Amino acid sequence: MNAYITDIAAFLPNEPVNNQNIEKVLGMVNQTPSRTRAIILRNNKIRERHYAIEPDTGRITHTNAQLTAEAVRRLNPYAGFTPDQIECLACGTSSPDQIMPGHGLMVHGELASAPCEVASMSGICLSGISALKYAAMNVASGITGNAVATGSELASTFMRAELFDAVTPEKAAELEACPSISFDADFLRWMLSDGAGAAFVSATPSLDRPSLKIEWIEHLSFAGELETCMYSGAVKNDDGSVTGWRNLSGAAGAEAILVKQDVKLLNREIITTIVNRTLTRVIAKHNISPGQISWFLPHYSSDYFRQSLHDRMVEIGFSVPFERWFTNLPTKGNTGSASIYIMLEEIFHSDRLKRGDTILCMIPESGRFSVAYVLMTVV
């Protein structure tokens, strides 16, 4: 596949927010300090993150489209590049600013750039990698000469204090015994943050600096086998089905805006889906071995999953030692569909990569259990 990433850019709004100042930005529920913040942060190991919120006033400083457009503007694939030269713009997010028009069109509007093909990818974490696959296929097939793919999130809008009820002492005590319940709605506000990333895709590599050749992108959904796990704009019913916001009213309709996860289902299925259901298929299809992987970039939402993921990979005979893992979760936070772009941007512009290195990216999505793996080669 002749598709090369020749530059990657990221945009993280405002100054980084450390763990002690999160509630100064997001607010305190019922004006009471959180009972659970320290427990959750101890498990997810995030030290800093960014919010598109002005700390002193609570004012929203950027829309999702503005975050994304700023990441695109920071691209510099060649001298003299401007957004007017983009032929295809593919944008993925789980937190668009509106239901309609599509997120990609709003980003194009923010850029105020020349006419081009635009695609909007919905979903959760995989919406960003779906945008990259769309961009890569467009370029590889010759439909367009270049493409820009983006992933972005404005998660903070789901996490303002006024949307939440206080956590009971009983639930706080339960969290100590079972850290995984931090993925429930009450606790996701300590897990998610804002940011955007963009990748420029060309049919040829850069002549004067390294590029990333996209070897393949594998994307598998297991929604035919598993029920909904992470959701917003809906409530989950006892039988595993969901009822969308248009069929809800009153308090139920208001609560539906919150991002929630079915914690028991997540714990039972996520590592099995990432490794046993998906990675084994990818290994068989592409005949890859762990010794071929120079860098493994896993998008996991919390350090809580790191060891379990590693151990399960060892069990199937695909052991990549931790010294070949790369993540910036502790310093950049969990930015959902933008996370893989923000990781790639940091390693791409570092001195870690050398010609011939291979990069295996892993992006899971718990929405209804989908996983993507991407293999790239430094050329």
Secondary structure in CASP SS format (residue, H / E / C, confidence):
PFRMAT SS
TARGET T0000
AUTHOR 0000-0000-0000
METHOD secondary structure of the structure
MODEL  1
M C 1.00
N C 1.00
A C 1.00
Y E 1.00
I E 1.00
T E 1.00
D E 1.00
I E 1.00
A E 1.00
A E 1.00
F E 1.00
L C 1.00
P C 1.00
N C 1.00
E C 1.00
P C 1.00
V E 1.00
N E 1.00
N H 1.00
Q H 1.00
N H 1.00
I H 1.00
E H 1.00
K H 1.00
V H 1.00
L H 1.00
G C 1.00
M C 1.00
V H 1.00
N H 1.00
Q H 1.00
T C 1.00
P C 1.00
S C 1.00
R C 1.00
T C 1.00
R H 1.00
A H 1.00
I H 1.00
I H 1.00
L H 1.00
R H 1.00
N H 1.00
N H 1.00
K C 1.00
I C 1.00
R C 1.00
E E 1.00
R E 1.00
H C 1.00
Y C 1.00
A C 1.00
I E 1.00
E C 1.00
P C 1.00
D C 1.00
T C 1.00
G C 1.00
R C 1.00
I E 1.00
T C 1.00
H C 1.00
T C 1.00
N H 1.00
A H 1.00
Q H 1.00
L H 1.00
T H 1.00
A H 1.00
E H 1.00
A H 1.00
V H 1.00
R H 1.00
R C 1.00
L C 1.00
N C 1.00
P C 1.00
Y C 1.00
A C 1.00
G C 1.00
F C 1.00
T C 1.00
P H 1.00
D H 1.00
Q H 1.00
I C 1.00
E C 1.00
C E 1.00
L E 1.00
A E 1.00
C E 1.00
G E 1.00
T E 1.00
S C 1.00
S C 1.00
P C 1.00
D C 1.00
Q C 1.00
I C 1.00
M C 1.00
P C 1.00
G C 1.00
H H 1.00
G H 1.00
L H 1.00
M H 1.00
V H 1.00
H H 1.00
G H 1.00
E H 1.00
L H 1.00
A C 1.00
S C 1.00
A C 1.00
P C 1.00
C C 1.00
E E 1.00
V E 1.00
A E 1.00
S E 1.00
M E 1.00
S C 1.00
G C 1.00
I C 1.00
C C 1.00
L H 1.00
S H 1.00
G H 1.00
I H 1.00
S H 1.00
A H 1.00
L H 1.00
K H 1.00
Y H 1.00
A H 1.00
A H 1.00
M H 1.00
N H 1.00
V H 1.00
A H 1.00
S C 1.00
G C 1.00
I C 1.00
T C 1.00
G C 1.00
N E 1.00
A E 1.00
V E 1.00
A E 1.00
T E 1.00
G E 1.00
S E 1.00
E E 1.00
L C 1.00
A H 1.00
S H 1.00
T H 1.00
F H 1.00
M C 1.00
R C 1.00
A H 1.00
E H 1.00
L H 1.00
F C 1.00
D C 1.00
A C 1.00
V C 1.00
T C 1.00
P H 1.00
E H 1.00
K H 1.00
A H 1.00
A H 1.00
E H 1.00
L H 1.00
E H 1.00
A H 1.00
C C 1.00
P H 1.00
S H 1.00
I H 1.00
S H 1.00
F H 1.00
D C 1.00
A C 1.00
D C 1.00
F C 1.00
L H 1.00
R H 1.00
W H 1.00
M C 1.00
L E 1.00
S C 1.00
D C 1.00
G E 1.00
A E 1.00
G E 1.00
A E 1.00
A E 1.00
F E 1.00
V E 1.00
S E 1.00
A C 1.00
T C 1.00
P C 1.00
S C 1.00
L C 1.00
D C 1.00
R C 1.00
P C 1.00
S C 1.00
L E 1.00
K E 1.00
I E 1.00
E E 1.00
W E 1.00
I E 1.00
E E 1.00
H E 1.00
L E 1.00
S E 1.00
F C 1.00
A C 1.00
G C 1.00
E C 1.00
L C 1.00
E C 1.00
T C 1.00
C C 1.00
M E 1.00
Y E 1.00
S C 1.00
G C 1.00
A E 1.00
V E 1.00
K E 1.00
N C 1.00
D C 1.00
D C 1.00
G C 1.00
S C 1.00
V E 1.00
T E 1.00
G E 1.00
W H 1.00
R H 1.00
N H 1.00
L C 1.00
S C 1.00
G H 1.00
A H 1.00
A H 1.00
G H 1.00
A H 1.00
E H 1.00
A C 1.00
I C 1.00
L C 1.00
V C 1.00
K E 1.00
Q E 1.00
D C 1.00
V H 1.00
K H 1.00
L H 1.00
L H 1.00
N H 1.00
R H 1.00
E H 1.00
I H 1.00
I H 1.00
T H 1.00
T H 1.00
I H 1.00
V H 1.00
N H 1.00
R H 1.00
T H 1.00
L H 1.00
T H 1.00
R H 1.00
V H 1.00
I H 1.00
A H 1.00
K H 1.00
H H 1.00
N C 1.00
I C 1.00
S C 1.00
P H 1.00
G H 1.00
Q H 1.00
I C 1.00
S C 1.00
W E 1.00
F E 1.00
L E 1.00
P E 1.00
H C 1.00
Y C 1.00
S C 1.00
S C 1.00
D H 1.00
Y H 1.00
F H 1.00
R H 1.00
Q H 1.00
S H 1.00
L H 1.00
H H 1.00
D H 1.00
R H 1.00
M H 1.00
V H 1.00
E H 1.00
I C 1.00
G C 1.00
F C 1.00
S C 1.00
V C 1.00
P C 1.00
F H 1.00
E H 1.00
R H 1.00
W E 1.00
F C 1.00
T C 1.00
N C 1.00
L H 1.00
P H 1.00
T H 1.00
K H 1.00
G C 1.00
N E 1.00
T C 1.00
G H 1.00
S H 1.00
A H 1.00
S H 1.00
I H 1.00
Y H 1.00
I H 1.00
M H 1.00
L H 1.00
E H 1.00
E H 1.00
I H 1.00
F H 1.00
H C 1.00
S C 1.00
D C 1.00
R C 1.00
L C 1.00
K C 1.00
R C 1.00
G C 1.00
D C 1.00
T E 1.00
I E 1.00
L E 1.00
C E 1.00
M E 1.00
I E 1.00
P E 1.00
E E 1.00
S C 1.00
G C 1.00
R C 1.00
F C 1.00
S E 1.00
V E 1.00
A E 1.00
Y E 1.00
V E 1.00
L E 1.00
M E 1.00
T E 1.00
V E 1.00
V C 1.00
END
